[in-house]
């Protein structure tokens, strides 16, 4: 279901960010776009509201694989009371981090698919957010010879790529380079 009043929602996000940035003494600014035009670099994300963050503290926002960026987004989702399956309706980005990450995930799916095809052995990605897991599932949904499943619990949840008819035990998640 779409966000009913996107302008009011954008104003709420702006108020939240103003409070966070002021209280945290962050040297950041932001731009909020309602119904943004997304290019092919964001083909797996179609947010209704895009928040683009920039400024002197951008490196801080992007440390540890964009952990603070994801935290801002998560706080906004919680404040708006978005259901987990609605979190993609808003998207936060900083210095095109998100689009670069989407490209990285796209390339990783190609490599994983080729590896599973050549070896017949399932491939487990490192743990990642539900949004990133969704992107992997979508990227591989049209591959008739492979299937994907999410495995693991909480922060250890990850995607596993299997040969279509594989029936064995899933492998453990890869070690994350982003944490």
Secondary structure, DSSP 8 states (H G I E B T S, - for coil): ---S-HHHHHHHHHHHHHHHHHHTT---EEEEEES----GGGTT---SEEEEEESTTHHHHHHHHHHHHHHHHHHHHHHTT--GGGGGGEEEEETTHHHHHHHHHHHHHHHHHHHHHHH---EE-B---HHHHHHHHHHHTT-TTEEEEEESSGGG-EEEEEETT--S-----B--S--
